[in-house]
Structures are given as C-alpha cells and as structure tokens.
C-alpha cells in the first residue's frame, strides 16, 4: 500500500541515524515515491534469510505483508507498529494505536523515544506517510495533534505542498489510462448509493501499468455526490483484489473482514477468489446490507 512508503523510509532513516544496520524491504513500490530520501536504498528481497529483528509497519494482518511476510515470520524478534483497529496482534511486540490517523504519526513517538532527531529528511518521509494515510487530511481521525506536528515540520523545512502534489495530484500516464477505463465502466447501484468498477490484467498489460498505477481508482466513485460506498475490483492471477471506500456511515473495514481483509472505517481492502460475475455479486450484496 502506498501508505507504507513514508513510514518505512522514516523508520529506516531514523535507525540509520543512530547507527543501526538496517534494510528496508518493500517487494513492490511505486516510482511516485522516488523523491523520498534514500528511496533508492529500498530493496525488493532481503539480504539475509533470517533477521534479528523485523518491524512491520501500517499493516493489520500478517497475510497483508505479502513478500515481506517470509522475512517477518523467520525473524528472531517481531514488532508491529500500526493504527488499524482490526490489527490481529501478530507480532511479539505490538504497538497499535487505533485512534492515530496515520502510522507515521505513531512513529513520531517511537523515533523520539529512540533519540532520533526528526530532521528535514525524516520529516519529509513522515509527512508523506501522514498525507497518504489520511487521504490528504480528509479521513476521520485527523486531530489538532496532527496539524501541530505538520506545523513543526514546516519549521524544519519540509515542503508540505510539494509532497501533497507529488503523492496525491500527480498521475503517471498508465495510471491515467487505467482511470479512464475504470470511469467508462463505472456503474451506479442502489439509487446511486453504491458505485462499482474494475480493471483487468489485460488492461494493465495494454497500458504498461506499474505495480501501483491502480492506486486512487476507488476514490473516483467515492467522490461522486450521493455515493456512500465505492467498490473497485482489480484482477490478479488467481483472485480479485477488493478496494472499498465510504463517505458518511458505512464501516468498510467490517465489510472487508468478510473477504480476508480489513483496514480503516472509511478505507479498506480484501480479496475474493471467484469468477468475475460471482465476485461482483458477492461484494455488492455484502455492501447493500450496510446501507441505511
């Protein structure tokens, strides 16, 4: 998920500052985040099979760690730092604060406790995590404490507007093409309270999409007047990835728990292993149950 890049690099740079030998392993990452300090040091595969310590960030369930899971499970000690209310407490030590709007906001406390100086570089990573995790400060949970910290970062030279533009307002051409296809397929259901759309592997191949060029498609339906739930399906090798967003009252994390997933109250994801029409029907029917 795009929310993990900022928090992962913030912790990586912080641990390097206090002379720890650390790798940052992200099996799939987007070029959008190449502006972050030391993003060129992200590796897709760990340099060793077994680490003394593995830290999972912004992830509520070990199943959602994807390619990092093998390193996490084999590590001598495991730590999870997260803010998802549905966190399964899968680590040896779990620092989970469901009231925090972003994992990066929790990391502020962690880094300060470790004696790390939050300089411009680390602050840039932290703010990127906060902006992506809160959807540009628009999701529930954003507090005065969040903006107080942003204010501190401004004083340290962090360019808030530049980060916002890079991560939320800049699209690659493949990303634009996928959005165009998804918009052309958008359906309105339940008197306009639900939107549904999808992309296929063929779509991604035809536009030469990268691993994260589908990010943000689910927001398109959510931002339409009168819509409560936006549904987006993405075809994978043997399943469909589900992304859900809601506006006012539906807890989409609860819905995604029915589909091997979870997340935030207004933003969550899961997966379903059925043919397209069955997958579509099942997720729509589950969403209907939560409408008023």
N, C-alpha and C positions, 0 to 999 in steps of 0.2 A: 504494500500500500504506500501511496505517496507520502503519507503522514510519517513514515518511519525514517525517511532520509535525513530530515533535520535533526531529529532526536538522536539517531545513530551517530551522525558525524559530530554532534555536540559532545556526546559522551566520549567518542573516540579522541577528539582533540583535547578534551579535558584530561583524560587519562594519560595521553602522551605528554601533556604539560607537567604532570607530576611523575614523569619518567617510568611509566608502566609499559611493558611490552604487550602491545595490543593489536589485534586485527579487527577490521570492520568487514563483516561478511554479509553481502546482500546479493543473493543469486540473480535477481533481475532488478535493474534500476533504470530510471529514465534519464535521458540527456538533459531534460529540463533542469535538473539539479546539479549540473556540472559547474555552476558558478559557485557552489559552496566550497569553503576552504577545505582542502585536502580530499575533495571528492575523487580525485584521480588515484587515491590510495584504496578505494573500495575494491574488494576482491569478491569474485563470484564463488570461489571454492576456498575453504580453509587451508592454511599452510600446514596444518598438522591434523591428525585424525582425532586426537584427544587433547582438549584444553584443560588447564587447571580450573578455569572459571569461564562460564558462558553467561552472558546477560541478554535476555530477550526484552525488547522494548516495544511498547504500544501494541501488544498482542494478548488477547484474552484467552487463547486456547493453543496448546502445543500443535494441534493439527494445522493451524494457520501460519506456522513458521515456515512451511514449505521446505525449500532446500537447506535452510539453516537448522532444521529440526534434528538432523543426524549429529551435528556438532553439539547441539544443546543437550541431547539425551546422553551422549558419551562423556560429557564434561564431568570433572570431579565434583565441582560445585555449580549450582544453577541458581540464577537470580532472575526474577521477573519484575520489571518496573512498568506499571500500566495504570490506566484510568477507566477501563471498561467495567461496567457494573456486573457483567456476566463472566468475569475472569474466573477460571476454574482452579486457580491457585496451584498451577502445575509445577512450580519450581521449588527448590529447597527453601529459598527465602523470597517472599512475595511482598513487594512494596506497591500496594494498589490503593489508589485514591479516586473513587468514582465521582467525587464532586469536582475534581480538576477538569477543566475543559480541554486540556491537551497534555499528552505525556511529557512534552518539553517543559511544561510549567512545573511538573513534579521534579524534573531533572535539575531545575534551578536549586532546589533544596539539597538534592544529592550532591551536586558539584560543589556547592558552598560547604557542605559538611566534610567533603574530601580536601578542602583547602584549595580548590581550583579558582583561579582568577577568571571571572567571566569577562573576557576581553572582546574586542570587536568581532574577531573571527568566530569565537564560540557563540557570541550573542547573535551573529547572523544565522548560525545553524539553529539555535533555539527559537528564534523568531520565525524562521521558516517552518519549523515544526508546529508552532502555535498557529500560524496563519493557515496552514493546510489542515490541521486537525479541527479548527473551528470554522472552516469554510470562509475565511476572511472575517472572523469575529461575529458571524451571524448565527451560529448554533447556540442552543441553550447551554448554560453553564459558564459562559464568559462573565467574569466578575470584575469589580474595581481593582482587585489584586492583579488581574491580567494586564490591565492598562497601566497600572503603576509600574509593572515590570517593563512593559514596552517603552514607557517614558524613560526608564533608566537606560535602556538600550540605545535610545535616541541620543542620550547624553554621551554615550560611549562611541558614537559614530556609526551606528548601524543604520543603514538606509532602508527604512520601512517601505516606502513607496516603490522602490526598486524591486525589493523582494516580492511584494504583492503583485507587481506587474509580471515578473518572471514566472511565478508559480500559479497564478490564477488567471492571467489575462493574455498569456502568450500560447498560441497553438502551433504545433508542427503541421505541415501540410497533410500528412497521413491522418493526424487527429481531426483536422477539419473535414477531410473526406469521409471519415467514419461517422462524424456527427451529422453530416449531410444525409448519409444513407439512413442513419437511425431516425432522423427527423422525418424523412419521407415515409417511414414505416410506422410512425407514432399513431397509436390507437387511443381513443378516449372511451372509457368504460364507466359504468355506474353513474350515469348523468354527469360525466366529467370529473368525478372524484378520483378516478384512477387513470393513469396513463401507462401504456405498455409499449416497449420497443426492444429491438435486439440487433446484434451483429453476428455474422458467421465467420468461421475460419477463412472461408473464401473471400469475404470482404477484406479481412486483414491482409491476406496474401496479395490481393489485387491492388491495394493502396500502399503496399510495402510498410505496413504498420510495425512499430516497435512494441516492446513489452507493456508500455503504459499509455499508448496512444488512445486507448479506450477510456481513460480517466475523464470524468466530468460528464459523460453522456447521460448518466442517470439524473444529473441536475437539470437537464433540459425540461423534462416533464414536470419535475417538482416546482419549477419556477413559473408555471403557467397558472393564471388566475383560476381559482376554484378547485385545483387539484390538491388532494390530500396525500395520496401515495403515488410515487413514481417507481415503476418496475423496469429494470433493464437486465436482459439476459445476454450473456456472451458465450458463444460456443467454444468449448475446449475439446481435447482429444476424445475423452470418454464421458463428458458431463457438461452441464451448463453452469457457469458462474452467475449467481444472482446478486444484483445490487438493488437496494431499496432506499428510498428517501421519503420522508413525510414532512408535513408542514405544521399542523396545529396540535393534534392529539394522539395520533397513532404511534405506538411504540414498535417501530420496525425491528428492533433488536429481538423482541419477543417472537415476531413472525419468523425471523431468520434462525432462531433456535430450533424451529421445526425442520430446518433444512441444513443441519450440521454447521450452523454459523452463529452469528451474533454481531455485536458492535455497540453503537450508540442508540439512544432513544430515537433520534431522527435520521440516523445514517447507519446502515448495517448491510451485511452481506452473508451469502451462504452458497450452497451448491446443490444441484439436483441431477440425478443420473436417470433420465428418462428421455424418450424421443421428444422432439421439439413441441409438438402439439400437446402431449401429455404434461410436459414440464410447464408450459404456458398455462394450461388449465389449472394445474395444482397450485401454482403460486398465486394466480389471480383469485381462485376460490378461497385461499387462506387469507389473502388481503381483504376480501369482501367481509369476512367475519369481524373485522376490526373497525369497520366504518360505522359511523353513527347514522 
